[in-house]
Every structure is written in structure tokens, then in C-alpha cells.
Amino acid sequence: MTDTHESSQEKPMKKSMRINILDMYETRPEDLILDISATHYSNIAYIQVAERDVILDFLALPGTKKEGKTVVNGVRVYMSHVAAQSLVERLGKLIENAYNEGNIAKLDFSRSEDVQLTTEISRPIEEEKT
């Protein structure tokens, strides 16, 4: 009886390469170039918290009239919850430090309990001189 087993041929060993993704995205400070592609002014922000993101709408009010409609320019920024929490913490500390150092206007909140929050604007009317 003849042996019908195929002769075992040695398969060449495949070489593997290990890639560290972290190395691909690592940036040294001297290799960083900041490219701010747009700048916008905002005097109010609306914030929404969704299940997976925080949405910040930075608006420039009061807007301008265009074809009978008010157009309000704005920029929307999506952030993770962690990034938004970091922003709140850092921004709070920066403003507190600037306030304590006298670098920003001090607001008088002594009458804040008497003030009702509203979106309406009221201005004193000057009396006509007669």
C-alpha cells in the first residue's frame, strides 16, 4: 500500500508588524501649528445637552433685518460631555482669576434678588424738552 499523504511543504512564515496608533497621533509641541480658520463674535450662547453630546450655539444678537426677517449669525459647536465639563471648569477658573485681579469689570449683584430674568429689553424713554 502506498502512502497517499501529501508531502508537507514548509509555508513561509508571515512577518507581522506592530503599529502603535498613539504614535501616529502624537504631536510634539514644536510640531504644532495652530490654524484658526474663522473667528466670530458672540454675545449670547444657548446650550443643549443631548444623550451623547453638548451643543453650544454662539449667537451675535440682535441680528440684522434682511427681506423683512431678522437674521442672527451664529456658530454651532458640538462637544463631548467630558470636553464640555473641562471647558466649564477652565473657563470658570479663568474668569474668577481675572475678576479677582481686577482685569474685568466688576458687576453689581446687590439688587439681583429684585431683578426678574427676562429676554425683554427695557430702556428709559427720554422726555421731550418743551
Summary of the structure (lengths in Angstrom):
residues: 130
radius of gyration: 30.6
end to end distance: 130.9
largest distance: 130.9
contacts: 158
relative contact order: 0.08
helix: 24%
strand: 23%
